[in-house]
Amino acid sequence: MITSDEGDGDMQPLWLSDGPASAELWSRLRAEHVTSGLWPLLLDSRTPGEGEFRPWASGELFPESMSSPDAHDPAELLARWWQAYTRIDEDDDPLAADDRHAVTAPFGSAWPGTAPARTLAVDPDVMAAHYAQIFTAQRPLSRLGLVAARCGADALAAVGWDGPANYDNDTATYSAVIRGWEQRFGVRVVAVGSDTLHLSVAAPPASAQDALLVAAEHFAFCPDTIWQGARPHTLAAYAERIVDVNCWEFWWD
């Protein structure tokens, strides 16, 4: 059991394995979540191979700082974040207004609203197990974490993960948005790094047009996905890259 650095030392939000975990173990424990109440997470360290396995083994977790996902409306959050990240600041912005609006074209600074739910083509838990195989193959040093939470989205706040802290210190806001994705796209929270998040997706957008609204949500959720992702750094290009892709991966600078 890992004790949080925060508070009086009586918060133990995470059980952490001593060594690397297999995808098969993750999948078995995810299936047992309905009876155990423990959501499994594949955990990546801040620096691969380092002994402290930060932030997990070092207890750099802040569960007491998080609110409840129940307290937040995901549509309102996304709209508010979008407005903040598309706002033009002529004094500090290195891009001209037209260039800044081109990043989020065809929407510019106008929030387009959330994407509609998609029909599931595959069982979300089957897709999550498949993605766990891919993730552990790419990151064989990942360990297993168990968090008492009713779903993967809630586990992020319950464990006190602060990966998006440069944008919002309350991870429950992100949990609220991911809850919506769980319902609309069959998303499952599979893995988490120090400042990265890795989701399986059972019902991704099937065309670039469908993907535009999803891409807008991703930009609001994690603008670095566009600003510091693959070139060109535009919403339209990113939308093309997520068509029929069964995983969404985010990184906050």
C-alpha positions as CSV (number, residue, x, y, z in Angstrom):
1,M,0.0,0.0,0.0
2,I,1.3,3.4,-1.0
3,T,0.8,6.3,1.5
4,S,0.1,9.7,0.0
5,D,2.7,12.5,0.7
6,E,-0.2,14.7,1.6
7,G,-2.0,15.2,4.9
8,D,-1.3,13.2,8.1
9,G,-0.1,10.1,6.4
10,D,-3.3,8.2,6.8
11,M,-4.3,8.2,3.1
12,Q,-3.4,5.0,1.3
13,P,-5.1,5.4,-2.1
14,L,-3.0,2.9,-4.1
15,W,-1.9,-0.7,-3.9
16,L,1.2,-1.0,-6.1
17,S,2.9,-4.2,-7.4
18,D,6.5,-4.8,-6.6
19,G,7.4,-5.4,-10.2
20,P,6.2,-5.3,-13.8
21,A,2.6,-6.5,-14.5
22,S,1.3,-8.5,-17.4
23,A,-1.7,-7.5,-19.5
24,E,-3.3,-10.8,-18.6
25,L,-3.3,-9.9,-14.9
26,W,-4.6,-6.4,-15.7
27,S,-7.5,-7.9,-17.7
28,R,-8.3,-10.5,-15.0
29,L,-8.4,-7.9,-12.3
30,R,-10.5,-5.5,-14.5
31,A,-13.0,-8.3,-14.9
32,E,-13.1,-8.8,-11.1
33,H,-13.7,-5.0,-10.6
34,V,-17.5,-5.6,-10.4
35,T,-17.0,-7.7,-7.2
36,S,-13.7,-6.2,-5.8
37,G,-14.4,-2.5,-6.3
38,L,-10.8,-2.1,-7.3
39,W,-9.9,-0.6,-10.7
40,P,-6.6,-1.8,-12.1
41,L,-4.2,0.7,-13.7
42,L,-1.0,0.0,-15.6
43,L,1.4,2.5,-14.2
44,D,4.3,4.1,-16.0
45,S,7.1,5.8,-14.1
46,R,8.3,9.4,-14.7
47,T,11.8,8.2,-15.7
48,P,11.8,4.6,-17.1
49,G,14.0,2.3,-15.2
50,E,14.6,4.6,-12.2
51,G,14.3,2.9,-8.8
52,E,11.9,5.3,-7.1
53,F,9.1,4.6,-9.7
54,R,7.8,8.2,-9.4
55,P,5.2,9.4,-8.7
56,W,3.6,6.1,-7.6
57,A,6.0,4.4,-5.3
58,S,7.2,7.7,-3.9
59,G,3.7,8.6,-2.9
60,E,3.5,11.8,-4.9
61,L,-0.3,11.6,-4.9
62,F,-2.9,14.1,-3.7
63,P,-6.2,12.4,-3.2
64,E,-7.3,15.0,-0.5
65,S,-6.9,17.8,-3.0
66,M,-9.4,16.3,-5.4
67,S,-13.2,17.0,-5.5
68,S,-15.8,14.5,-6.7
69,P,-16.4,13.9,-10.4
70,D,-20.1,14.2,-9.5
71,A,-19.6,17.9,-8.8
72,H,-18.8,18.7,-12.4
73,D,-20.7,18.9,-15.7
74,P,-18.4,17.6,-18.5
75,A,-20.1,19.6,-21.3
76,E,-19.6,22.8,-19.3
77,L,-16.0,22.0,-18.5
78,L,-15.1,21.3,-22.1
79,A,-16.8,24.5,-23.2
80,R,-15.0,26.5,-20.6
81,W,-11.6,25.0,-21.4
82,W,-12.1,25.5,-25.1
83,Q,-12.8,29.2,-24.6
84,A,-9.7,29.6,-22.4
85,Y,-7.4,27.8,-25.0
86,T,-8.8,29.6,-28.1
87,R,-8.8,33.1,-26.5
88,I,-6.6,35.5,-28.5
89,D,-4.0,37.4,-26.4
90,E,-2.5,39.9,-28.8
91,D,0.2,40.9,-26.2
92,D,1.6,37.4,-25.4
93,D,0.4,35.1,-28.2
94,P,3.2,34.4,-30.7
95,L,0.6,33.7,-33.4
96,A,-1.5,36.3,-35.1
97,A,-5.3,36.0,-34.6
98,D,-5.9,34.4,-38.0
99,D,-3.1,31.9,-37.4
100,R,-4.5,31.0,-34.0
101,H,-8.0,30.5,-35.4
102,A,-6.5,28.3,-38.1
103,V,-5.3,25.9,-35.4
104,T,-8.9,25.1,-34.4
105,A,-10.5,25.5,-37.9
106,P,-13.2,25.1,-38.9
107,F,-14.5,26.1,-35.5
108,G,-12.1,28.9,-34.7
109,S,-12.9,30.2,-31.2
110,A,-16.6,29.0,-31.3
111,W,-17.2,25.9,-29.2
112,P,-18.9,23.4,-31.5
113,G,-20.4,21.3,-28.7
114,T,-19.8,17.7,-27.7
115,A,-19.7,14.8,-30.2
116,P,-22.7,12.4,-30.3
117,A,-22.4,8.9,-28.9
118,R,-21.3,6.2,-31.3
119,T,-22.6,2.7,-31.6
120,L,-20.3,0.1,-30.1
121,A,-18.8,-2.2,-32.7
122,V,-16.9,-4.2,-30.1
123,D,-17.2,-4.9,-26.3
124,P,-15.3,-2.1,-24.5
125,D,-13.7,-4.6,-22.1
126,V,-12.4,-6.8,-24.9
127,M,-10.9,-3.7,-26.6
128,A,-9.4,-2.6,-23.2
129,A,-7.7,-6.1,-22.8
130,H,-6.3,-5.8,-26.4
131,Y,-4.9,-2.4,-25.7
132,A,-3.4,-3.6,-22.4
133,Q,-1.4,-6.1,-24.4
134,I,-0.1,-3.4,-26.7
135,F,0.7,-1.0,-23.8
136,T,2.7,-3.6,-21.8
137,A,4.6,-4.7,-24.9
138,Q,5.6,-1.1,-25.5
139,R,6.3,-0.4,-21.8
140,P,7.4,-3.7,-20.2
141,L,8.4,-2.1,-16.9
142,S,4.9,-0.9,-16.2
143,R,3.5,-1.9,-12.8
144,L,0.0,-2.7,-11.6
145,G,-1.9,-0.3,-9.4
146,L,-5.3,-1.0,-7.7
147,V,-7.6,1.9,-6.8
148,A,-10.9,1.7,-5.0
149,A,-13.2,3.4,-7.5
150,R,-16.5,2.7,-9.3
151,C,-14.9,3.1,-12.7
152,G,-11.6,3.9,-14.4
153,A,-12.4,7.6,-14.8
154,D,-13.1,7.9,-11.0
155,A,-9.8,6.0,-10.2
156,L,-7.8,9.0,-11.5
157,A,-9.2,11.3,-8.9
158,A,-9.4,8.7,-6.2
159,V,-5.7,7.9,-6.4
160,G,-4.8,11.6,-6.4
161,W,-3.0,11.7,-9.8
162,D,-2.1,15.2,-10.8
163,G,-0.8,14.7,-14.3
164,P,-2.7,17.8,-15.8
165,A,-1.7,20.0,-12.9
166,N,-0.2,22.7,-15.2
167,Y,-3.8,23.3,-16.4
168,D,-6.0,22.2,-13.5
169,N,-5.1,20.9,-10.1
170,D,-8.4,19.1,-9.6
171,T,-8.2,15.8,-11.5
172,A,-11.9,15.2,-10.8
173,T,-12.7,17.6,-13.6
174,Y,-10.9,15.3,-16.0
175,S,-12.6,12.3,-14.5
176,A,-16.0,13.9,-15.2
177,V,-15.1,14.3,-18.9
178,I,-13.8,10.7,-19.2
179,R,-17.0,9.4,-17.6
180,G,-18.8,10.9,-20.5
181,W,-16.4,9.2,-23.0
182,E,-16.9,5.9,-21.2
183,Q,-20.6,6.2,-22.0
184,R,-20.4,7.7,-25.5
185,F,-17.4,5.9,-27.0
186,G,-16.8,2.8,-24.8
187,V,-13.6,4.3,-23.4
188,R,-11.7,2.5,-20.6
189,V,-8.9,3.9,-18.5
190,V,-6.0,1.4,-19.0
191,A,-2.8,3.1,-18.1
192,V,-1.4,6.3,-16.5
193,G,2.0,7.9,-16.4
194,S,3.3,10.8,-14.5
195,D,1.7,13.2,-16.9
196,T,0.2,10.9,-19.5
197,L,-3.1,9.1,-19.9
198,H,-3.8,6.1,-22.0
199,L,-7.4,5.1,-22.9
200,S,-8.8,2.3,-25.0
201,V,-11.7,3.2,-27.3
202,A,-14.3,0.7,-28.5
203,A,-16.2,3.2,-30.7
204,P,-13.8,5.7,-32.3
205,P,-15.0,8.1,-35.0
206,A,-15.2,6.4,-38.4
207,S,-14.5,9.5,-40.7
208,A,-12.6,12.7,-40.6
209,Q,-15.9,14.6,-40.4
210,D,-17.1,12.6,-37.4
211,A,-13.7,13.0,-35.8
212,L,-13.7,16.8,-35.9
213,L,-16.1,17.1,-32.9
214,V,-14.1,14.4,-31.0
215,A,-10.9,16.3,-31.8
216,A,-12.4,19.5,-30.4
217,E,-13.1,17.7,-27.2
218,H,-9.6,16.4,-27.1
219,F,-8.2,19.9,-27.6
220,A,-10.3,21.2,-24.8
221,F,-9.3,18.3,-22.6
222,C,-5.6,18.4,-23.4
223,P,-4.5,21.3,-25.7
224,D,-0.9,19.9,-25.9
225,T,-2.3,17.1,-27.9
226,I,-2.6,19.6,-30.8
227,W,-0.1,22.3,-29.8
228,Q,2.8,19.9,-29.2
229,G,1.6,16.8,-31.1
230,A,2.5,15.6,-34.6
231,R,2.7,18.2,-37.3
232,P,0.7,20.0,-38.6
233,H,-0.5,21.3,-35.3
234,T,-4.1,21.7,-36.4
235,L,-7.4,20.3,-35.2
236,A,-8.2,19.0,-38.7
237,A,-5.0,17.1,-39.0
238,Y,-5.4,15.6,-35.6
239,A,-9.0,14.6,-36.5
240,E,-7.7,12.6,-39.4
241,R,-5.2,10.8,-37.2
242,I,-7.8,9.5,-34.7
243,V,-10.2,8.0,-37.3
244,D,-10.8,4.3,-36.5
245,V,-8.0,4.4,-33.9
246,N,-8.9,2.4,-30.8
247,C,-6.7,4.2,-28.3
248,W,-6.5,7.8,-27.2
249,E,-3.3,9.0,-25.6
250,F,-2.8,12.4,-23.9
251,W,0.2,14.2,-22.5
252,W,0.3,17.4,-20.5
253,D,3.5,19.5,-20.7
